[in-house]
Each structure stands twice: as C-alpha cells, then as structure tokens.
Amino acid sequence: MAHLQLTPLAAGGGGDDEMEGVALLGSYDEEAGFPSREEEEEEEAGARRVQVRVAGMTCSACTGAVEAALSARRGVRRAAVSLLQNRAHVVFDPALAKEEDIVEAIEDAGFEAEILPDSVVSQPKTQKTLSGQFRIGGMTCAACVNSVEGILKKLPGVKRAVVALATSLGEVEYDPSAISKDEIVQAIEDAGFDAALLQSSEKDKVVLSVSGLHTEEDVDVLHDVLKKMEGLRQFGVNFANSEVEIVFDPEVVGLRQIVDTIEMESNDRLKAHVQNPYIQAASNDAQEASKTLHLLHFSLILSIPVFFMRMVCPHIPFVSSFLLMHCGPFRIGDLLKWMLVSMVQFVVGKRFYIAAYRALRHGSTNMDVLVVIGTTASYVYSVCALLYGAFTGFHPPIYFETSAMIITFVLFGKYLEVLAKGKTSDAIKKLVELAPATALLLLKDKEGKYTGEKEIDASLVQPGDVLKVIPGSKVPADGIVIWGTSHVDESMVTGESVPISKEVSSLVIGGTMNLHGILHIKAAKVGSGTVLSQIISLVETAQMSKAPIQKFADYVASIFVPIVITLSLLTFFAWFLCGWLGAYPNSWSAETSNCFVFSLMFSISVVVIACPCALGLATPTAVMVATGVGANHGVLVKGGDALERAQNVKYVIFDKTGTLTQGKATVTTAKTFSGMDLGDFLTLVASAEASSEHPLAKAILDYAFHFHFFGKLPSSKDSIKKRKEEIFPHWLLEVTDFSALPGKGVQCWINGKKVLVGNRALITENGVNIPEEAESFLMNLELNAKTGILVAYDGDFIGLIGITDPLKREAAVVVEGLKKMDIYPVMVTGDNWRTAQAVAKEVGIEDVRAEVMPAGKAEVIRSLQKDGSVVAMVGDGINDSPALAAADVGMAIGAGTDIAIEAADYVLVRNNLEDVITAIDLSRKTFSRIRWNYFFAMGYNVVAIPVAAGALFPFTGLQMPPWLAGACMAFSSVSVVCSSLLLRRYRKPRLTTVLQITVE
C-alpha cells in the first residue's frame, strides 16, 4: 500500500489518503452506532470497548440475534454488529462482565466469536494501563511460576501477568487507579517470594541515585532543592539507599534539568544519576548468588564435621572412644551431631520452610515442599531415635547427616543454578553494555554558536542535542551526522561486519563504535526509542514469553509433587509391610536395626531425589539462550511461540521486490512510440510519478533528472542533494487530480490531459491500444526479467520504460539451501507473469504467483495453510504487513533501524537472505535441545525415583542413601541449564555445509 503515501510536491498531496482512512472508520462507527460523544461519556463512566470477530453470520437476522444475545448479557451497555465486516462492537462494564462473557454470549447464540487482540481500546481517558517489570526472588520450579501468575491474575486491576523462571522476572499490566505497584509487590511477598519493582512504563517517574547523602543535613538540603523546583509533583527520599523517587511533569521540567539543578543548587555537594534498571537487576542477581553462597559456606562448615563423625571418625580409635563417651544419658558424638544439624536444619534451612509454608498456604506445591518433607522426616526420626536410646539404653542408628547433607547439596545445586541461569541472560547484559555511560554535549550560546562541551550522563541526552563523538568512543544515541566523516562499526547491533562510512546526513545508531574521525551528531531518538533499546526490549519480551511446548511442563509441575509424595508413602508402606510380614530376609534391614527405619530411608530418598525444577527449566532456559544468540546474529525473535513454529516451516514465501532483489530499481531503457521527444517524454512521466513513493517511481524520477542535468551537477553527494532540491520545483510540470492505483500504477492530469503510467492492465482498462512494435519490445523486456512501465497521454500510447532490479547475490544459493532443508520456496509478486517467471528461473524457484495484489498475498498464504502446513513469509515488513500477519511465521528482512515491526514474528536486521536459513536453523537447533532437555528431565525422574525406592535392591543389594539422592536432585536441574547453555556455541550454518559443497 506504499502507493497511497503521497508527497505534497504536486497537487493532490497525501491528505486524501488520510481522509479516506478517517471516512472508512467513521462510516464503520456510524453503522455500529457509536457516536463519538456517547463514546466519550461511556469511557468516562469506566466502560470498556472491544471488537469481536463473529463468524457464521449470513443475513441481518443473524446480526439481530447476536445483538439481542449481547444486550441481554448483564454488564453490556451497548452492542452493535456489522454484517459486512463480520465484527461486533461491544461496550461493557468491566466490574459486571468480562471478555469471556461476551464470547460466551455470542457462542450461545450459535456463532463463533473471537476477541480481536488489539481491540481493547476503551480504557477511561482518566486512566491508563501501566506495564511494570518486577524482580521475583525465591522461585524454584514451574509450580512456583504458576502460583505467582495465578495470584497476580486474581488481583483487581491486573490485566495481564507473565512470570519467567529463568530470569526471575515478572511483567504485570495493571490499572494504577485500581491497584498500586506496592500492592502488587505485597501480594507477591504474601505468596512467599521476594519482590521489587525494576521499571515501569510510567514516563513521568524516575528513581535517581544520589551520591553525597551522608547525613540528615544532606537530606534536608536535597529536600530544599526539590521543593523549589517547578514541575515536580511529588518526591520521596530513601536515605538508606541514597535514592530519591521523583514524579514530574515532563512538559514543565526535563530530567536533565532536574539532575543539573540538584548539582548546582547544592553547590556540587550532591550528584544525581539515573539508575539503569538492567544494572540494578544484575546487582540483584549478584546479591542472590552471594546470599546463596554465604548459606552454602555456613552449611558446609556445619555439615562436614557431621559427615566425618559418621563416616571417618569410627575408624580412628581415640576419636571414636571420645565420641562414644556419655554426657548424661547422651553420647557426646550424638549431641554434637544434634547441635550442628539443628543449626543446618532450622537456620540454613529456614528459607525452605518459609517457601514451603507459603506455597502450601496458597494451595500449591513445589520443590521446597519435597526438601522440607525429606529433611524433616530424617531429622525428626533421628531426634526420636536419640531420645529413645538415651532413655532405654538401646541405641538405634541415627541419620542426622542425612538432613544436613541434603540441605547442603540442594544449596550447592541452587548456587550452580543461579550462576548458570545468569549466563543464559548474557545476551541482554552484552546489549546493555553497548550503551555508553556518558556523552559529550556541545553547548550553545543564545546566538546558536558552540561555546564548549560538557560530559553528561548518556541517559540524560534529549532529542535535538548536538553530541560530539570522538574516535574510539561509542555513539550515545540514534541520530544524524551534521558534521564530520568517519567509519562506524555497527556489527554489535546489526551483525554487519564491515565498518560503514558516515558523512553529513548519514544515520548513526546508538551503541555503535566510531572508528576514525570526529563526528557531530544531532540526537533523534533517545531512551526507549533507540534501536538498541528496542532490540533489548524485543529480546526481553521473547525471553518472557512461553513456548506452547511449555504447557506440558506446567501441567506436569502442577501434579508432580503430590504424585511424588504419594509414591513416597507407597514406598514406605510397601517395604514396611513386606518386612513386617517377613516377605524379605531380616538381613536386609539388619544394618538399619529394623524394617521401619529401612523403609523410612527408601521413602525419604524418593521424596528427595524427585526434581520438578529440571522440567520447569527445560524450555525457558533454552528459549532465553536462543533469543540472545539470535540477537547476536541480527535475527530478532518476538517470542517462544514463533521460535517453536519456525522449526516446522514447510513453505517459505518470498516477495520479489526488495526481498529476492536488491530493492534498487534502475531504468535501463526508455523508448517513445509517438514521435514525442525523449526529453519531453521523461519530463511528462517524471511529473506524473513525482507524487508517488513507489520504488519504481523514484527510479524513473532519478533517471529523468540525470538525463536532463547530467554534467551540470556538483561532485559531492551532499551538494547533489541540495542542487536537486533547488531544481525540482522548476523542471516538473504541474499535476492535478493525482491518484495511485495499487497494483496498477498512477493516473493524473497534466495540461488538461489525462496521463496514465503503469502496467499493461492499467493501459488496457482505459481503452488505450498498445502498438505491436511496443508489445514486442515489452515482451523482450519481460523475458529478460525487466519490468515494463507503459505510458499513455490523452488516450494515446506514447512510450514505455524498462526497469530492472538486480537480484541479491545470495538469492539463488539460499533458495537451493532451503530446498536441501526440505522447505519449498514460493515467489509472490505483483509483477507480470513473464518478468516473475524470468526472475524465478534465475533463482531456482518453481512455484510462482504473479500479478497478485498486495491484499492477495494473504490469500495465497491461506491457500497453502489449508492442509495444515506451516508457512513463512519473508517481506520488507511495511508493504507486506498483511501477508506477514497471515503467515504462521512472518519474517521482516532488511529492517535495519526499523526493528519495531509489529506484523513480523522474526525481524532480520540485515538485508541478507542467509538470515532466513539462520532463523529456521536456530529454531530447529533450539527445539532439538528442548526435546533433549525434556528427555533428560523426564528420564531422570522415571529412572531415579524407582532406584531411590529400592527397585534394584533385591537384585544388587545397593541402597541409595538420602543424602546421595539429594545430590542427584541438585545436579539434575543444573545439568538441564548447562544443556541449554550449549546453545551459546551456536554458529550460523555455512551455505557450503547446507548445500553439501566441498570447497577445495
């Protein structure tokens, strides 16, 4: 639809298309019966408005039935149904009805209904939905994730909640008028987890870290400075953390002004810095690892002596004699074990008890419950045995070391897991580190002259600032070069290894490295608007998302712990009853004194060896590593579901222009057939095409310009551009009633006569005859993979222009590579059949769909999807948005700096077709790794639980002690994370390998 975006150069500019869009929306609202004034009143009253796709309606009676069903539903204020659009507009009170109720009402009326995902647009104007990212500590498995998500979703005002185990992060969309961030944090903490807000989408709130806050006097100074500042709504100083939270009006005061004012008004006594949420998150991760390591050290110091007293000391005579001495009714060795293990059980193990209690209180179970059951059973038995021996003189064996070693091994496993999970998010950390900490701001006087430079925090750069970038430093923000020349290394952002030349008017990307010369750049996008920030946001969003395969793990996690506890009890009773009935020899239980203790050890081993964490980590860790690896190669994945779908791609549909071809159309020939001078012909065509933004129109315009002014232009690129701007208004003819016809061309009036410029369909539709000579010339162009543009003036055919768009050098090899991967390439284009087939033959594509209108590409995709095939669409992300959205996997290629393409599932930053193979190959490798993770996690539990239950004991006589079972459990989850980390070694497939070519 790029044809409809017109420049205002000639008469009939772009406003018509904007008004056309407004009229279409207006007519729809009128048909639906939603006057804007009533809509505003409803929104102010707190109503929500949704659009619902309704399938199965055939006549007005159907729409009446749907409207009646909706109107009868409690809470629905207004419902209007459009038969033509197959949609319903519904306004309802969210306190009385939910979106699910609306869908149910329509389905009860006998129709299929689906809430359109972007249709919830009726939030009251006095409110807005905020998105907050929360750090959640203490989660150990998928059951914890399900518990937290369930609690958050039940909170009033929470629209959506997604929790990721691998990152220990949760994203919550909430209505700040219904619930505050503090209430969300409190709810998470009540569920038994640590929580803190990392960042929010609220634009007018900031947390500054303030250096120099040492005394109460310093706090008073800061208070005085902030009170005097205009535009501050409220602020709060946290003296303990040296932070100040400020809510401000960005229209009145800027963030840099706030920071500068604090520094100046305090006479440099206080310095404020914007907190980076990612650095804060990294600090929290480091604190968690440090805390776990501290507990592990403490547990080891206490557990190692217990282990030695059990395993080593009995073989050292004088030590053994000392430990067997009595202190009252107790042995000294038993007392020492009791004291040491009690500290491990209730001081070090306190975190497990708290987490287990909170989980059980909310009706859920997790790994902490298993650890608590196993260690408590061992500890309580040992205490009872100790007391029994003290008062009866018969000393049954005690197993204090079991609970201590279980807790120690679990902590060790947790520590390794924290370190390993930290490595899965290395991609985010590396991207964050790309952003420079500071920037050199060029200062101006009132006359606009540069008077000096000042080093400022890079987060304080504002749009319009002029920044100095010296050689060897990083570009602080996205912008445009206004002075200087240099080469910039953009490989860290775009994956393009060759340094890019930069001169005046060149665009630069924040976070890239300036190599040689000094540049002055004007900041255009800062903060969350930069390419780097959008890439980080995309990677984060993908890592937060759940792949559909994760549902299996979530289901298993929800029933895992109850099943394990049941198996543990069955194990105990089976061994105990068999021993009591004499089903096995007494010699089996002789070492543990009786069949009760013998059975109890098996039961504890079953509880402790089972590991739900490995299942919960199998998918998210692999998805996290894969999305990070993809970002390093310039392949941005929107989510785990897209990653999962891409592994099964059967068809890849390529757009021709700009995807298979370079997108640099050039005119190769121009010929007249009416006796008109070639110069006049080109001026006429250029005048008609000047209002179009189509790439072919630009090629014609450039060709005509250089035809007329060749040899009269300056040498430098910047000077040519300025000269063009000066000449353009003078040599083009005046155009009236311009209109672009998608898929056909353009028409307008020049000198009172109708001009048609476009394809064969446009010319013949208007009754213009094409001479045989022109037909022959046109056919020759098309057979040589060139596009013919036909021109008619005042009802007569006057000439044509041949345009070529060279193929990308890798196109044919990539197509062949896809075939080797058992993927069928398809080309869809709006170009004519001859040109399309010529191009397809050149690249090796057999399936060609030509003369397809932009809207028809989606239909082609749906036809291929009918048999259940997974279809990928590769396009430029702008003209191909409908097709990208219709495809199972949409890939926007050559996005460059425009990486926020909503319709695409994959964003390929570079304009290189090899990345299509990389995207599919990465998906296949990732889910191969996920399947291996699941196989190991499931296999571990399937094998380990029977072994721990003593299934092999009758045949081998080997019994797994509970402490060893605890060690196995600890290392199982670590092994799954390490398995996912192997994806960091992923390398892009070489085309020679894909094609099985041997290079001599």
N, C-alpha and C positions, 0 to 999 in steps of 0.2 A: 504493500500500500504506500510505498515511498513516493509513488507518482502523485499522490494527493498533497504532498507537503511542498507548497509553492513559495518561492521567494517573491518579495514585493517589487522586483526590478521592473517588470512590465505590468500593465494594467491587469486587474483581475487577480491580485495577490492571493495570499494564503488565507485571508479571513473567511472566505466562503466555506472552506472545508471545516473550519472550527464551528461556524454557524450551522453547518449541516449536521455535525455531531450533536450540537445542542438541540436542534429541532427534532432529531430522532429520539433523544432522551425525553424531550418534552412531550412528544406525542405518546410515548410509552407511558409516562406518568399520567397523562390525561386519560388514556384508555384504562389505566389501572385505577384511576380515581383518587390520586394523591395530590391535591393542590398543595403548593409549597407552603402556604400559610398554615394550613392544618397540620402539615408535616412538622413544621417548627413547633407548633403548640404541643403536638404529641411527644416530640423529642424532649421538650422542656418538662413535660409531665413524667419523664422517666421511661418512656416506651422504647422498645427495640424494634427494628425493622429488618426483615430478612427476605431474601429472594429464594424461592423454591422451584426447582425444575420438576415439572409434573408430566409424566409420560402416560399415554393411553387416552388422552382427550381427543375426540373426533368432531364434536359439534358444540353449540352453545349450551345445550342441555348438560353436557359434561362439565363445562365451566360453572354453570349454576349449581350443580351437585357439589363441586369442590368448594365453592364459596359458601354454600349452606353448611357444609360439614365443618369448615373452618370457623365460621361465625358462631356456630353452636358450641364451640370449644371454650371452656372457661379461661378467661385472661386475654382472649383475642379481641382486640379493639376494632380492627378493620382488616378486611381481606378482599383482594381483587385479583381476578385470574385473567390472563391473556391467552386466548386460544392460539393465536398466530405464533407467539414466542414460546408457548408451552411453559409458561412461568406463572408463579403466583407471588404477589407482594403481600406480605403479612406484617401488620403492626400489632405487637402484643406486649403485655405487662410481664417483665421477667420475674416478678415476685409471684405471679399466679400460674405462669405457663413456661415451658421450656421448648427449645427447638425440637426435641424428640416428640413432644406432644403434638406439634404441628405436623410432623411427618406421619405420626400415627393416625391423626385425623384424616389426612388425605388418603392414606392406605386403607383405612376403614371404609372410605367411600368407594374403594375399588380401583385406585390408581397408584402408580409407582411415584414415589417422591424422594427428592434428594436436596438437602440444603446446599446452596452454592457456597463454596468455601469463603469467597471474598464478599459475601452479601451482607454480613452483619455490620451495617453502616449507620445504625440508628442510635448510637450512643448519645445520651443527652449532651447538649453543647456545653453545659456547665461541668461536664465530667470528661475524663479521658482515661483510656486504659494504659497502664504503665507496664513495662516489662522489667522485672528485676532478676538479677543473677545472684544466687545465694550459694555460699560455700557450706556444704553439709558434711560434718565430720562424724565418724563412728559407723558408717555403713560398711558391711562386710560381705553381703551377698545380694542376689536378686530379690530375696524376700524383703530385705531392708528397703530396697528401692520401691517395691510395690507398696510397702507400708507407708513410706513417706508420701508417695504420689497419691495414695488413697486418702490420706489425712488432708493433704493440701487441696485436693479437688473438692472436698466436702466443705471447705471454708467458704463463708459468704463473701461474694465479691471476687473470688478467684475464677477466672475464665479458663485458664489452661495451666497445667503444671507438668513439666518433664524433668526427670531426675536421671542423672548419669552416674553409674557406679564408678567407672574408670577415672573420671575427672573429679569425683566428689562434688559435683556442681548440680544446681537445680535452677531451671528457668521458670519463672512464675509470671503469668499475665494476670493483673489484678486491677480492680477498680479502686483507686485511692479514697474515694468517698465512702466506700463500704468497708474497707479493711486497710490497715496501715502495714508498712514493712515490719514494724516492731511486733505486730500481732502475728504476722507470718513466721517471723523468727521464733516467737514464743511457742507457736503451735508445733514447730519442728523440734524445739527443745523439749516440749512436753512429751513428744513421741520417743524421747530417749537419745536424741542426737544433738551434736553441737551445730550451731548455725550462725551465720553472719552475712549481711548484705555486702556483695562485692561492688556492684554497679547497677545503676538504674537508667531507664530511658528518659527520666525527667531531666529536661535540658537546663533548668534554672537552679539546679542544686549542685554544689561541689564540696568536696572534702579536701581541705588544704592541710598539709603537714607544716608545722611552724617550728623552725629552729630558733632557739633563744628563749623559749618558755621555761625558765628555771625556777622562778619564784612567783608568789602570789602577786607581787608588784608588776611582773611582766604580763600576767594575765589581765590585770587592771588596765595596763597600757593598751593591750590588744582590744579590750572592751571599748575603751575610749575612742580608738581609731575607727572601729567598725560602726559605733553609734553615730559618728559624724558623717559617715558615707551615705550619699544618696543612692537609692535604688536597692538597698538591702532590705529584704522583707523580714528576715529573722536570721539569727546565728546562735550557735552553741559551741562553747569552748570545752574540749576534753583535755584537762591539764595532764592527766596521767599518760595519755598517748601523744601529747603535744600536737593535737589536731583541732581544727575548727571547721564545723559544718555550716555552710552559708547557703541560704536561699535568696536568690537575687533576681531582679528583673533585667534580662539581657538587653531590653530595649533602652534601658536607662544607663546601665553600667556594664562594662565588659570585664571579663575575667582577668585580663592583663592589667586593667586599671585597678582592680581590687588588690592584686599582688603588689603592684608598684606603690599603691597608697599605703599599704601596711608597712612596706620597707621604708618609704620616705617619712611618713608621719611618726614612726618610732625611732627616727634618726639612725637607721641601719641596725637597730638593736634586735629587731625581729625580721626574719626572712621566711616568706611563704613559698611553698612548692606544691604543684598539683600532684596528687597521688595517682600513680599508674595502677589501675586495678589488677593488671596482669602481674606486675612486680609484687603487689600485695598478695595475690594468690600464690605466687611462687614462694613468698615468705611464709605463708600459712602451711604450704606443703612441707617446707623445710622444718617448720616448728613441729608438725605432726611426726615427721621422721625422727626428729631429735627426741621428742617425748617418748616415742615407742622404743628408741634405742636406750634411753635412760631406764625405762622399765625393764628392758631386756637385761641390761647390766645388773640391775638390782636383783632380778630373778635368778640370774646365773650365779651371782655371789652367794645367794642363799641355797640354790638347788645343787650346786656342785658338791658341797660338803655332805648333803643328804645322800647323793648318789655314791660318793666314796664310802660313806658309812655302811651302805647297803652292799656294794659290790667289791670293794677293795679291803676295807678295814678288817673284815672277818679273817683274812689271810695273813694279817700282821698280829702275831701273838700278844704283844704287850698292849697294843691299841685295842684289840678285841677284848682283852681282860678288863681294860678300863671302861669300855662301853657297856660291858655286862654287869658292872658294879651297880648296886642299888642305891637310890636316893629316896628313902622312904619305901613305898610299895612299887616305885617305878624304877626301871633301868635307866642309867644315865644316857645311854645311846638313844633310847626311845624318847626320853624327854627332850634331848637336843633336836631330834628329828621333828617332834611335835611343834617346838617353838619356831624352828626355821620354816617349816612347811606352813604353819599358821600365817606367818607373815606373807609368804608367797600367795597363799590361798585368798586371803582377805585384804591385803594391801595392794600387791601387784595385780591380783585377780579381781579387784573391786570393779574395774571397768566392764568385765564380763558379766558380773552380777547385775550392775545397773542397766546395761544394754538388754540383758535377758528379761529383767523385770518389766522394763518399758515396752518391750516387744510383746510380751505376754499380756500386758495390761491392755494393749490395743488389738488383741486377738490375732497376732501374727507370731511366727516363729522364725528363727534364723540360726546361724552357726553359733552365736553366743549361748543360745539355749542348750545346744548339744555340749559345748565345752563346760558349761555350768553343771549340767546333769552328770557328765562323766567325772569331773574332778570332785564334785561334792559327794558323789556316791563313794569314790575311793577314800576321800578324806574322812567322811562320817564312819565308814566301816573301820578305818584304821584307828580312829579315836575310840570307837566301841570295843575293838579288839584290845587296845591298850588298857582301857579301864577294866575290861573283863580279866585280862592277865594279872593286873595289879591286885584285884580283889579275890581271885580264885587260885592264883599261883600257876595256872595253866596258860602259857603264852602262845596264842595263835599267831601266825605270821601277820605282820602289818605292812601296808603298802603306801606309806606316806610319800615315798619318792615318786609314786605314780602320778599323783595330782600335781606335784611340783614340776616334774619333767614335762607333763602335758602342757601346763601353762607356759613354761619356758619355750618349748618347741613352737607352740602356737604364736607366741610373741615374736620369735625368730622368723617364722614364716610371714607374719604380718609386716615385719620390718623390711624383709626382702620384697614383699609385695608392694609396699609403699614406694620403695626405690624403683622397682620395675615399672609400676604404673606411672611414676614420674617421667620415665623415659618415653612412654607412649605419647606424651604430650610435648615432646621435644620440638616438633614442627611449629607449634604455637609459640614456644619460647624463642625459637630462632627468628620467627617472623617479627615478634615483638622487639627483639634485639636489633633488628634492622633500622628501626626508627631512631634517629639521633636524639640525644638528650637535650642538646642546645641548638640555637640558631643565631646567626649574625644578622641583626635587624639594622637596615640602613635608615638613619634618622634624617628627617627633612625639616627645613625651616618653613616659615609661613609662605615664602615665595616658591616653595617646591624644590629648592636646591638641597642637595645632600650635604649634611654638615658633619657627619660622623657615623659611627656604627656602635651597636650595643649588643652584647651577648645576652640572650634571653632563653628561658625555658622553651623548648620546642612545642610544648603543649599550649603555649600562650600565643602562638602565631595566629593572626587573624587574616581573613580574606582581604586582598588588596595590599598586604605588607610587601615591601621590596626587601628581599633577602640576598645576602652575599654568600656564595658557595665557593670555597677555596679548593684547590686541588687536594685530593686525598680525603676530603670530607664528604659526608652524606647529604643528599638533598633533603631539607627538613619538611617540605610539604609539596603537594602536587601544584604545579603552576606552569608558567610560560616564561621562556627566556626573553628578557628585554635588553640584555647587553652581554657581549662576550661570545666566545666559541670554545667548545671543548668536546671531549668524548665521555660518555657516561656508561658505566657498566650496569645494565638492567637485569642481569642474569638471575639475581636473587629474587626478583619479583616476577618476571615474565618467562624465565627459563631460557632467554635468548643469550647465547654465549658470546656473540660478537659485540664489542662496545659500539654504542650508537652515537653518531655525530650529532652535536647540538649546536644550533646557531640561533640568531634572533627569530622569534616566533615559534621555535620548537617547544613541544610539550615535554615536561620532565615529571618523573614520578617520585614521590617521597620515599626515602629509604634506599634509593639507588646511589651508587658511588660515582662522584665526579673524579675523573682521572687526571686531566692535564690542566686546562686553562681555568681562569676565574670566570664565574657566571653570576650575573644579577638576574634573579627570577622574581616574578610577581606571583605571590601565593593566590591560588584559585580555590583549592579545596583543602580544608584543614580538618583535624579531628577525625570524627567518624566518617567524613565524606571522602577521605583519601582512598586511593586504590589499595594501599597496604592495609588500612583499617577494614575495608570491605572484604579483602581476602581473609583476614583474620576472623572476621565475623562469619564468613561463609564456612570456613574450616570448623569454627566453634559450633555453628549450627549443625553441620554434618555430624560432628562428634557427639552432639547432644541427642541426635535422632536415633530411633531404634529401627534396626532392620526387621522385616517381617519374621525372619527366622528366630529372632529373639523371643517371640511369643511362646515358642516351645520351651525355652529355658525358664521363662516367667511362670509357665504353668507347672513345670516340674518343681521349681523352687517353692511354689505355694503348697505343695503336698509332700515335699521331700522330708522335712523334719518330723512331722507326725508319723510317716512311714518308718523312718529310722528308729524312732522311739518304740514303735510297735515291734519292729524286728528285734530290737534290743531286749524287750520284755519276753518275746517268744524264745530268744536265745537262752535267756536266764532260766525260764521255766522248763525248756526242753532239756537242758543239761542237768538242772536240779532234779527234775522228776526221774530222768533216766538214772541218775546216781542214787536217788532215794529208793528206786525200785530194783537197783542192782543190775541195770542194763549194761554197765561197763565196769571193768575191774577197779577195785579200790586203789590200786597202784597209780592210776591216772591222776587221782586227786590227792595223792599222799603228800606231794610237795606243798600243797596249799592247805593241808590239815583236814579239810572236809569238802564235801561236794558243794556247799553253799558258797564258800569263797572261790572254789574252782569255777562255778557257774557265773559268779559275780564278775570275775576278771574278763571272761568272754563277753559278757553283757556290756561292760564299760568299754572294751575295745571296739565293739560295734558302734557305740554312740560316738566315740572319739574319732574313729577313722573315717566316718562318713563326711563328705565335703560338698556342701551345696555351692560354695564360693566358686569352684572351678567352672561349674555350669554357667553361673551368672556372669563370669568374666570372659567366657569363650568368644562371644560376639562383640561386645562393646570395645574391648581392647584391640581386637583386630581391625574393626572399623576405624577406631581412632588413629592407629598407626597408618592405615591405608590412606585415609584422607590427608594426613600430614605428608606422606610420601608423594601423593598425587600433587599436592600444592607445590612441593619442591620441583616437580617436573612440569609445572604450568598447567596441570589438569585439576580443576576445582570441582569437587563433588558436593552436591547440595544435601545429600543425606544417605543414610544406610539403606533406605528402600531403593534409591536409584542405583546404588552400588550393587545391590542384590539383583535387580532386574537386568543390569548390563551383562551379567555373566551368561544369560540365556539368549542374547540377541541373535536372531536368525536373518533379519534383513537390515541393511543399512541404506537409508535413502539419502542421496546427495542432491543438494541444489546445484545447479550448474554455475551460474554467475557468482563469482566471489568465493565459491567453495571448491569446486574442481578447477576453476580458472582463477587467475590471479586477481580478478576484480579491477584490472587496469585496462579498461576498454580503450582502443585506439582506432582511429579512422585509417583504413588502408587505401580506400579509393572513393572518389566522388565523380559521378557522371551525370550529365544532363541529356535529356532526350527531346527537348522542345526548342532548342536554339537559344535558350537563355544563357547569358554569360555565366561562367562558373563562379566568378566572384560574387555576382548578384544572387546566384542560387544559394551559395553558402551563407550570405548575409540574411537571406529570407529564412533559411532553415534555422540558423543560429538565433534569430529574433524569436522564432516560434518556440524553440527549446529553452530559451533563457529563463523561463519561469518554472521549469521542471527541475526536480532534484534527482532524477533517474541517472545512474552512472553513464548510460549511453548518451544522454543529453549533454552531460558535461564533456564527454569525449568529442562530440560534434562541435560544441562551443569552442573548445581549445583548438581544434583543427581549423575552424573558420578564423579564429583570432590570429593564429600563426600564419595562415595563408595571406591575410591582409597586412600583417605588421612584421613579417619576418625580415630581419636585418635592421629593424628600427627600434629594437628593444635593448636595454642595458644588459650587462653580463651577469650581475649578481641576482640571486633568486629573490631577495627582498625588494630590490629595485624593480624587477619584472612585475611583482605583485602590485606594487604601488602604481606602476605605469598602467597596468590592466584596469585598476580601479578608476584611474583618470580617464581612460579611453572609452570604457564600456558604455557609458550613457550616450556617447556621441555617434557611434557607428551602427548601433542596433536600431531597427525600425520600431515604430510604435505598434503595440499589440493590444487588441481589445477582445473581450469575451473569451479569455483563455480557459480551457478545461482539459484536465488529464483524464484519459480513459484507461483504467487499469488493464494491463494485459494486451493493449492495442496500440496506444500512442497518445498524441495530443492533437487538439484542434483549436484554432483561434482565427481571428480576423485581422488582416493587415491591408492597409489601403482600401478598406471596404470590401475585400475579397477573402473568401474562406480558404484557409490553409490547413492541410492535413499532413501530419508527419507521423509515420508509424509502420505497422506491419501490413501484410497483404490483406488481412481481414478488414482492417480499418478502411483501406482504399476501396475494396470491392463493395463493402457495405454502403458506401456513399455513392455507388454507381459510377465510379471512375474506371475507365478501361485501361488496362496495362498493355502497352505495345509488345509484340512478340520479341522484338530485339531486347527490350527490358526484361521480359520473362526469362529469356535465355541467359542474359547477363546475371540475373538474380539467382537462377538455378546453379550457375557456375560458382557463385559466391558461397551458396549454402552447402554445396558438395565439398567445399574446401573449409568447412567448419567456421564460416563467417556469417554474421548476421546482416541481412539487408534491410535498410531503412528506406521506405518509399515516401515520395513527396508529391502531393497534388496541390495545385494552385488554381483557384477559381474553376473547379470542376475538371481540370485537365491534369494528366500525369506529366510532371516536368523533369523528374530525375530520381536517382537513388544514391544512397551512401552505403559503402561496405565497411563494417566494423568487425574487428577481431579482438578476442580477449584470450591471451595466451594461457595454456594450461599450466598448472603448477608442476614443477619438475618432478615432484614425488607422486603425482596423482596416479599414474599407471602402476607404479610399484605398490602403492598402498592398496589399490583395488585388487591386484594379484595376491597381496598378502592376506586380505580379508577372505578371498576365496580359499586360500590354504587353511584358514581358520574355520572353514565350513560356514561362512557367512555370505549371503547373496547380496551383492551391491545393486542398487537401483538408482537411476538418474531421473529426476523430475524437474522439468523446466517449462517456462512459458514460451520458450523459443520455438521456431518452426521445426517440423519433423526432419527435414534434410540436415539442417545445422546440428540438431540434437543428436541424430544418428552418426553424423561425422565425428562429433566430439566423443560420443560414447565408444565408437570404434577405436578411436585413438587411445582411450584409457582402458579399454577392455571390458566395458560394461555391456551385457547383452540385453538387460531389461530396461527399456527406455519409455518414459511417459512424457510426451511433448505437448506443447500448446495447452498447458494446464494453467488455469487462472490461479492467482495467489490463494484464494479460498479453496480451490480444488485440490491442493496438495494434502490437506487434512483428509479429504475423501479417499485419496489414493492410499494413505496410511491405514485408514479404517478397513479398506478392502483387503489389505494384507493381514490385518489383525483378526479377520473373521475365523480363521482356522486355529486361533489361539497362539499364533506366532508372536514373538516379541520383536517389535520394530523400533529401530533407532533412526532418528532424523538428524542430519548434520546440516546446519544452515548458519546464517550470519546473526541470528538472534533478534533481528529487527523486522525485516520483511517477512521472515519465516516464523514469526511468533505463533500463529495459529497451528502450523504444522508441528512445531516443536512441542506445543502443549498437547497435541493429539497423540504424538508418539509415546510409546512406553518409555523410551529413553531419548530425551532431547539434548543434543549437543550443539552449543553455540560456539563456532570456531572463529578464531581471529578476533576475539573480543577486545584484545589489547587492554586499554584502561577502562573500558566499559564492562566491568565484570558483574555488575548487578542486574543480570538479565533474568527476569522473573520466569519466563516461559521455559527456560532450559534446566535440565537436571544436571548436566555437566557444562562447565564453562572452560573451554580450551583457550587459554590466554594467547598463545602464539597462533599465527595464521599458517599452521603446518598440519597437513592431513595425517602425518605419522602419529599425532597425538590421539587420533581416533582409535588406532590399534592399541596405543598405550592405555587408554581408558578402559577398553574391553579386556585387555590382558590383565590389568591391575585388578579389575573386578573378579576375573576368574581365579587369579592367584589368591586374592583375599578370601574368597569363599571356599577355596580348597583348604586354606589354612583354618578357617572357621569350622569346616567339617571335621578336620583333623582334631581341632580343639574339643569339639563335642564328642568325637570318638574316644579321645583320651579321657575326658571328664566322665562320660558315661561308663566307659570301660573300667576306669579306676574304681568307681563305686560298685559296679557289678562284680568285679573280681575281689576288691579289697574287703567288702562287707562280709561275704561268705568266709573268706580266710580268717578275718577277725572273729567271726562267730564260731570258729573251730571246725570248719568243714573238712580241713585236711588233717586235723589232729589224730583221728583214729588210724590214719594210714601212715603218717610221718612222725607223729609224736611231737610235732612242733606247735607251740602255742605263742601267739603274738602278744607280748606284754602291752598293756595300755599305753605306756609311755612311748613305745615304738609306734603304736597306732597313731598317737598324737603327732609324732614326727612325720609320718606318711601324709596325714591330713594337711599339715602345714606346708609341705613341699608340693602337694598336688596343685594348689591354686597358683603358687609361684611358677610352676612349670608351664601352666597354661598361659600366663602373662609372658613368660620368656618365649614361648612358642609364637605368640603374636608379634613379639619384638623382632623375630626373624624377618618379618616383612620390611623392616628398615633396610635390609640388604637388597631390596628390590631394585632391579635395573631395567630400564626401558628395553623392550625387545628390539634387537637389531633386525632390520629388514632382510639382511642376508641370512639370518637364522630362520626367520619366519618363512622365507621363500626357499630355504634349504639350498642356498647357493654356496658353493665352495670358492673362497677367494684365494687365488694362488699367491 
